[in-house]
Amino acid sequence: MTPVIGLLIILVIAFAGTRFFRHSAILKHPLIAGFVASGIPYILVGVFLGPRFFNFLSDAILENLQPFISLALGWIGLLFGIQLRWKNIRRYPRNYLLFLSTQFLISFLIIILFLFLFLFLIYPRPYASSLHLVLILGALGALTAPLTINRIVVDKKARGKLTHLLLFTASLDNFWGIALAGILMLLFHPFGSPDLPSFLIWISLTLATGIGIAFIFRFLIQLHFDHHELLLLVLGLVIFTSGIGFYFHISPIFLNMIVGIVLAQFHRESEKVMRVLGLAEKPIYLFLLVFAGAMWKFHLVHEIAMVGIFILARFVAKYLAGGITSKFVDCAFPIPFDVGKGLFSFGGVALAIAFNFDLFYGGLMGSAVMSATIFAIFAFDEYAAIAAQKILKREGEIK
């Protein structure tokens, strides 16, 4: 099979999945809707099409298709970043941002503590040899996917202050996840050394590159383009930015998010780009899921303990982080101690970051991050929906 046919297989699955999302009556059942919306079926399709099973998407084909994955990763970063307009964020109560940041930081610290203790007790070796793995898993585990709370708001008509806080937190949690993971990849950059001067140089170059590309693109987009020309311009922006990221070993999600955040501050230009990005959001995401499943080289015998500890650590971390933050951050209304259960949702951006990490580092470390992320999606998907719904119902925000 040629790479072109392999690409066509993935695209057909992605577009068929998009139509299935829109028109299938079976998705009216909450359990099935949550299962499909989580992306699990598409990951499994990729696994079966990949080298581990039927080999329709062989290693050679997957390697040749990697430029398309850089496009998908960059698209996700740009789409997320361009929604972060500071004027919109400022409309929320000031302490919402403090609540979001505090619970993310506490979650991150608890997860890396769990994983360090696990590695020390089970695999007694120098911490430095596993430092990168632990920190990346901490960044991934601390973020929250907004899908679950969005579904509850739409399906159950949830309304109220707690719903509002959970929506805000779940929507912006990904910023810290993308930023922290991108910074960690720069800290362990293969072209530099793990010291402060090298790190500061790389972070400065990354910020300067992202901001520079954003202003150049802003100038270009002010020129007159029809819809098709604008689509090509946005595609060119994502491909160019992602290409720079992969060439210099900078996370393309992180770099494109910086570009998106800068563009988001210019309302007219960001609206034009948002219209283009929104058209391909679902197919691009499903393409990424299938591709991730095909490239997932799991080693379950070696990874099962790490995956289990990661899932347990994330459960404890999100629960405690929500409870601790609710006691110390005043959001002008009583927040239940178990609010963290409403932030268990996992997937989407976390999978994209894990895939990015696997493409950069590969080997057992990349495989472990992918396995931990994918199995965490399995573990938290429906539980997150049930837990969040119970909290909001108990608080009177679901009738």
C-alpha positions, -999 to 999 in steps of 0.1 A, spaced: 0 0 0 12 35 -8 13 65 15 -14 82 -6 -38 52 -1 -29 52 36 -38 89 38 -70 83 20 -80 56 44 -75 79 74 -93 108 57 -123 86 48 -126 75 84 -123 110 96 -150 124 73 -172 94 79 -168 100 116 -177 137 112 -210 128 95 -217 102 121 -213 128 148 -238 150 131 -265 127 119 -265 94 138 -296 88 160 -276 63 181 -257 92 195 -288 104 214 -280 77 240 -257 95 266 -234 65 272 -228 59 236 -225 96 228 -198 99 255 -180 69 243 -179 81 207 -172 117 215 -142 107 236 -125 95 205 -119 59 218 -134 42 188 -112 61 164 -81 52 184 -91 16 183 -96 17 145 -61 31 142 -47 3 163 -63 -23 142 -53 -6 109 -17 -2 121 14 -24 122 3 -43 154 -27 -59 136 -37 -57 100 -8 -35 89 -29 -15 64 -10 14 77 25 1 79 55 17 96 68 30 62 34 46 54 31 61 88 66 76 85 58 91 51 26 106 65 42 124 94 41 158 78 3 156 79 5 149 116 25 181 121 -3 199 103 -29 183 126 -10 191 158 -4 227 147 -40 231 137 -51 221 173 -26 245 188 -37 274 166 -74 267 171 -70 267 209 -48 298 210 -70 319 189 -98 315 213 -78 331 242 -87 367 237 -78 386 269 -108 409 267 -131 379 268 -112 362 297 -114 395 317 -152 393 317 -151 364 342 -146 370 379 -110 376 388 -106 347 411 -118 322 385 -84 325 369 -67 320 403 -89 290 409 -79 275 375 -42 281 379 -40 269 415 -58 236 410 -37 229 379 -5 235 398 -15 214 428 -26 186 405 7 187 387 27 186 419 7 157 433 10 136 401 48 141 399 51 132 436 32 100 430 53 91 400 86 99 416 78 77 446 67 49 422 99 51 402 120 52 434 103 22 450 98 0 418 127 11 396 154 23 420 176 45 397 186 81 395 157 105 393 173 124 363 169 94 340 131 95 344 127 132 351 114 142 317 88 113 316 75 122 351 72 159 344 54 154 310 29 130 326 24 155 354 15 182 328 -8 159 309 -26 146 340 -32 181 354 -52 194 325 -89 189 319 -108 183 287 -139 206 283 -159 180 265 -177 164 295 -189 197 311 -199 210 277 -220 179 271 -237 183 305 -245 219 298 -261 211 264 -278 178 273 -288 184 309 -293 222 307 -270 228 336 -270 264 348 -255 281 378 -223 296 393 -206 262 398 -213 252 362 -199 285 351 -167 279 371 -163 244 358 -168 256 322 -142 283 326 -117 259 343 -121 231 318 -119 255 288 -87 271 299 -69 242 317 -55 232 284 -35 264 282 -14 254 312 -11 219 299 1 230 264 24 257 278 40 235 305 45 206 282 60 229 255 83 245 281 94 211 294 103 200 259 125 231 256 141 224 290 152 190 277 160 202 242 184 179 223 202 208 207 210 224 240 219 213 275 196 210 306 208 242 322 192 276 328 211 297 301 203 271 274 167 269 284 162 307 285 177 310 250 153 284 236 122 298 254 131 333 241 136 320 206 103 302 207 83 332 220 100 355 195 93 331 166 56 327 175 50 364 180 69 373 148 50 348 127 17 361 142 24 397 132 35 387 97 4 367 93 -17 396 107 -3 419 80 -10 393 53 -46 386 64 -54 423 62 -51 420 24 -82 411 4 -87 373 1 -117 353 -9 -127 323 12 -106 297 -7 -75 319 -7 -79 325 30 -81 287 36 -48 282 17 -33 311 37 -42 295 70 -30 261 59 3 277 48 6 294 82 0 261 101 23 241 79 51 267 81 49 272 118 47 234 125 76 228 102 97 252 121 86 235 153 96 200 141 129 212 126 140 229 158 124 203 181 99 228 195 64 216 202 43 226 172 12 227 194 29 252 217 44 273 189 10 275 171 -8 283 203 15 313 208 7 324 172 -30 320 179 -29 339 212 -13 369 195 -38 368 166 -67 365 191 -60 400 204 -69 414 170 -107 408 167 -112 413 130 -82 391 120 -90 364 145 -126 361 134 -115 354 98 -91 327 110 -116 312 134 -141 306 106 -115 287 86 -102 267 115 -137 257 127 -146 241 93 -119 214 97 -118 211 135 -136 177 137 -120 160 107 -85 171 118 -92 158 154 -105 124 141 -75 122 117 -52 126 147 -70 100 167 -67 73 140 -31 82 133 -23 81 170 -39 47 173 -19 34 143 14 47 157 8 36 192 36 10 200 24 -2 234 45 -24 256 19 -33 282 41 -57 302 66 -29 309 40 -1 311 11 -16 330 23 -5 365 32 30 352 -2 34 336 -20 22 367 0 46 390 -7 75 366 -44 69 366 -45 66 404 -23 97 407 -46 117 385 -77 106 403 -62 117 437 -46 148 423 -77 163 406 -99 155 436 -75 170 462 -65 199 440 -102 209 436 -109 205 473 -78 224 485 -83 252 460 -120 255 470 -109 263 506 -83 289 498 -97 307 467 -128 328 472 -150 327 441 -179 345 458 -200 314 463 -196 281 482 -176 255 462 -180 219 473 -148 201 484 -153 174 457 -155 199 429 -124 182 414 -146 153 403 -161 177 378 -127 181 363 -118 144 357 -125 146 319 -95 137 299 -86 135 262 -83 157 231 -55 181 238 -38 157 262 -36 130 234 -22 156 210 5 166 235 13 129 242 15 122 205 38 152 200 61 139 227 61 104 212 71 118 178 100 138 193 114 111 217 99 78 207 112 46 223 99 32 256 95 67 271 73 79 242 53 47 243 47 50 280 33 85 277 10 74 249 -2 44 268 -8 64 300 -28 90 281 -49 66 261 -57 43 290 -65 74 311 -91 84 285 -106 49 288 -106 52 326 -120 87 330 -143 91 301 -177 81 314 -168 83 351 -161 120 346 -195 126 331 -213 107 359 -193 124 387 -198 159 372 -235 154 367 -240 142 403 -222 172 417 -242 197 397 -275 179 404 -267 179 442 -259 216 440 -292 223 423 -278 233 389 -294 204 370 -331 200 374 
